[in-house]
């Protein structure tokens, strides 16, 4: 044996190296395969979510069961669609025409949630894009349906709250037919053309002035009626008593002065129709 052969390490058998390489290769392939199918097998369902299973070899969508929160394990060839069943909202601006063909824009917010008991039907019939497919188009149609029946000054009189109530009533039934529950519709802004808006403001101001003037006239009419009643009462009194109201007031004043404990001076007139006058004698 030469000196070079003595310094070299012994060469392992070829069969042992091949087996190790195969083991490492199989292990690596197994890990890669596990990583590839991990998200298809282990499905996390977060809080406020539900899952609908589509089974490739089980007849498609599983209609009689929805999956609740937690990790769910399924076959890698099946699919789990996750739905957020909490209260959600959508915002947007709707442009439409009024009853007299004037263009207005309305800022709308819709609050809604998919109906958990009908989630499988919603998934099979509409799909996960139900917000864009069903909810928002129904809200837009409800806004246009309501505003088409109103004039611009009606919009100002109604305001955002009452208009939102009308839109809510119009949209609710249509949305619920598509297995979604509508919580509320909000109107945050009604934008009219600047010229038209100024005209409506002027018209409303004139209406307020007219209402104020009508109120003044009504008050004057009521005061006139009061005076008329008083005059009728005085006339009836004079007709029955044959005493004028002025003389009667003098008699009342004389009685009040006579009731005073102070010294009085009596002044009488020449005519019998004149009433005596009592003057206080105190200095």
C-alpha positions in Angstrom: 0.0 0.0 0.0 1.4 3.4 -1.0 1.7 6.4 1.2 -1.1 8.2 -0.7 -3.5 5.4 -0.2 -2.8 5.4 3.5 -3.8 9.1 3.9 -7.2 8.9 2.0 -10.3 8.1 4.0 -12.1 4.8 3.3 -14.8 5.1 0.5 -18.2 4.1 1.8 -20.1 1.5 -0.2 -22.0 2.9 -3.1 -25.3 1.3 -2.1 -25.4 3.1 1.3 -25.0 6.5 -0.3 -27.8 5.9 -2.8 -30.3 4.8 0.0 -29.6 8.0 2.0 -30.1 10.2 -1.0 -33.4 8.5 -1.8 -34.5 9.0 1.8 -33.6 12.7 1.7 -35.3 13.0 -1.7 -38.5 11.3 -0.5 -38.5 13.4 2.7 -38.1 16.6 0.7 -40.8 15.6 -1.7 -43.2 14.8 1.2 -42.5 18.1 2.8 -43.1 20.0 -0.4 -46.3 18.1 -1.1 -47.5 18.8 2.4 -46.8 22.5 2.0 -48.6 22.5 -1.3 -51.8 20.9 0.0 -51.7 22.5 3.5 -54.0 25.4 2.7 -56.3 23.0 0.8 -56.6 20.6 3.7 -56.4 22.7 6.9 -59.0 25.5 6.6 -59.1 28.2 9.3 -62.5 29.8 9.9 -62.2 33.0 11.9 -64.6 34.6 14.3 -67.7 35.9 12.6 -67.3 33.6 9.6 -69.0 30.4 8.3 -67.8 28.0 5.7 -69.7 26.3 2.8 -68.1 23.1 1.5 -68.0 22.1 -2.2 -67.3 18.4 -2.6 -65.8 17.3 -5.9 -67.0 13.6 -5.5 -69.9 14.2 -3.2 -72.4 16.0 -5.3 -71.1 19.6 -5.3 -72.2 22.1 -2.6 -73.1 20.5 0.7 -76.5 22.1 1.3 -77.5 20.7 4.7 -74.5 21.9 6.7 -72.3 25.0 7.2 -69.0 24.9 9.0 -68.5 27.1 12.1 -65.4 28.7 13.6 -62.1 26.8 14.0 -59.8 24.7 11.9 -61.5 22.4 9.5 -59.8 19.4 7.7 -61.1 18.5 4.3 -59.8 16.5 1.3 -57.5 18.5 -0.9 -59.7 18.1 -3.9 -62.7 19.7 -2.2 -63.1 23.5 -1.7 -64.3 25.5 1.3 -65.7 29.0 0.7 -65.6 31.3 3.7 -68.3 33.9 4.3 -68.2 36.8 6.7 -71.7 36.8 8.4 -71.1 39.8 10.5 -72.8 43.2 9.8 -71.1 44.8 6.8 -71.6 48.1 4.9 -71.2 49.5 1.4 -70.9 53.1 0.5 -71.4 54.8 -2.8 -72.8 57.8 -4.7 -76.0 57.3 -6.8 -76.8 59.7 -9.6 -80.4 59.7 -10.8 -83.2 61.9 -12.1 -86.1 63.5 -10.2 -89.7 63.6 -11.3 -89.1 66.7 -13.4 -85.9 65.2 -15.0 -83.3 67.1 -13.0 -80.1 65.2 -12.1 -79.2 64.8 -8.5 -76.6 62.7 -6.7 -77.1 61.0 -3.4 -74.5 59.5 -1.0 -75.8 56.1 0.3 -74.6 53.7 2.9 -76.2 50.2 3.2 -75.7 47.9 6.2 -76.4 44.2 5.7 -75.4 40.7 6.5 -75.8 37.3 4.7 -78.5 35.1 6.3 -76.6 32.3 8.0 -79.5 29.8 7.7 -79.6 30.3 3.9 -75.9 30.6 3.3 -75.6 27.4 1.2 -78.4 28.6 -1.1 -76.8 32.0 -1.4 -73.5 30.4 -2.3 -75.0 28.1 -4.9 -77.3 30.7 -6.4 -75.4 34.0 -6.2 -71.9 33.3 -5.0 -69.3 35.0 -2.8 -69.7 38.3 -4.8 -73.2 38.8 -3.6 -72.4 42.3 -2.4 -71.7 43.5 -5.9 -74.2 41.2 -7.6 -77.2 41.6 -5.4 -77.0 44.1 -2.5 -75.7 47.2 -4.2 -77.7 47.0 -7.4 -80.9 46.6 -5.3 -80.0 49.6 -3.2 -79.3 51.7 -6.3 -82.5 50.7 -7.9 -84.4 51.6 -4.7 -82.8 55.0 -4.6 -83.7 55.7 -8.2 -87.3 54.4 -7.8 -87.9 56.7 -4.8 -86.3 59.8 -6.3 -88.1 59.4 -9.6 -91.3 60.1 -7.8 -90.1 63.3 -6.1 -89.3 66.9 -7.1 -86.1 68.7 -6.0 -88.0 70.8 -3.4 -89.5 67.6 -2.0 -86.0 66.3 -1.4 -85.2 69.4 0.6 -88.4 69.1 2.6 -87.9 65.4 3.3 -84.2 65.6 4.2 -81.8 62.7 4.5 -83.5 60.8 7.3 -87.0 60.6 5.7 -85.6 59.8 2.3 -83.5 57.0 3.8 -86.6 55.5 5.3 -88.3 55.4 1.9 -85.3 53.9 0.3 -84.9 51.4 3.1 -88.5 50.2 2.6 -88.1 49.9 -1.1 -84.8 48.0 -0.9 -85.5 45.7 2.0 -87.9 43.3 0.3 -85.8 43.0 -2.9 -82.6 42.3 -0.9 -84.2 39.8 1.4 -85.4 37.7 -1.6 -81.7 37.1 -2.3 -81.0 35.6 1.2 -79.4 38.7 2.6 -80.8 40.7 5.6 -80.8 44.5 5.2 -80.1 46.2 8.5 -80.4 49.9 7.4 -80.0 52.3 4.6 -78.4 55.7 5.4 -78.5 58.8 3.2 -75.6 61.1 4.1 -75.8 63.7 1.4 -78.2 65.0 -1.2 -76.5 67.1 -3.9 -78.6 69.3 -6.2 -77.4 71.6 -9.0 -76.1 74.9 -7.5 -78.6 77.1 -9.3 -81.5 74.8 -8.4 -80.3 74.6 -4.8 -80.3 78.4 -4.5 -83.8 78.6 -6.0 -85.1 76.1 -3.6 -83.6 77.9 -0.6 -85.2 81.2 -1.8 -88.5 79.4 -2.2 -88.3 77.9 1.3 -87.4 81.4 2.7 -90.4 82.9 1.0 -92.6 80.1 2.3 -91.4 80.8 5.8 -92.2 84.5 5.4 -95.7 83.6 4.1 -96.2 81.4 7.1 -95.1 84.1 9.5 -97.5 86.6 7.8 -100.4 84.1 8.0 -99.6 83.7 11.7 -99.8 87.5 12.3 -103.1 87.7 10.4 -104.5 84.8 12.4 -103.4 86.5 15.7 -105.0 89.8 14.6 -108.2 87.9 13.6 -108.4 86.2 17.0 -107.8 89.6 18.7 -110.6 91.2 16.6 -112.9 88.3 17.6 -112.1 88.9 21.2 -112.9 92.6 21.0 -116.1 91.8 19.1 -117.2 89.5 21.9 -116.4 92.1 24.5 -118.3 94.8 22.6 -121.3 92.4 22.3 -121.2 91.8 26.0 -121.1 95.5 26.8 -124.0 96.3 24.5 -126.1 93.5 26.0 -125.2 94.8 29.5 -126.3 98.3 28.7 -129.5 97.1 27.0 -130.5 95.1 30.1 -129.3 97.5 32.9 -130.0 100.8 31.1 -126.6 101.9 32.5 -123.8 102.9 30.3 -120.5 101.0 30.7 -118.7 104.3 31.5 -121.1 105.0 34.3 -120.8 101.5 35.6 -117.0 101.8 35.7 -117.4 105.0 37.6 -119.7 103.3 40.1 -117.1 100.5 40.6 -114.3 103.1 41.1 -116.5 105.0 43.7 -117.2 101.8 45.6 -113.5 101.0 45.8 -112.7 104.5 47.0 -115.5 104.4 49.6 -114.1 101.2 51.0 -110.9 103.0 51.9 -110.6 104.0 55.6 -109.2 107.4 54.7 -111.2 110.6 54.9 -113.2 111.4 51.7 -114.6 114.5 50.1 -117.8 113.9 48.2 -118.3 115.8 44.9 -121.7 115.5 43.2 -122.7 116.7 39.8 -125.6 118.8 38.8 -127.4 116.1 36.8 -129.0 113.0 38.2 -127.2 110.9 35.6 -123.9 111.9 36.9 -122.2 109.8 39.6 -120.7 111.2 42.8 -117.0 111.4 43.0 -115.2 110.6 46.3 -111.9 112.3 46.8 -109.5 111.4 49.6 -109.3 114.1 52.3 -105.7 113.2 53.3 -103.1 115.8 52.6 
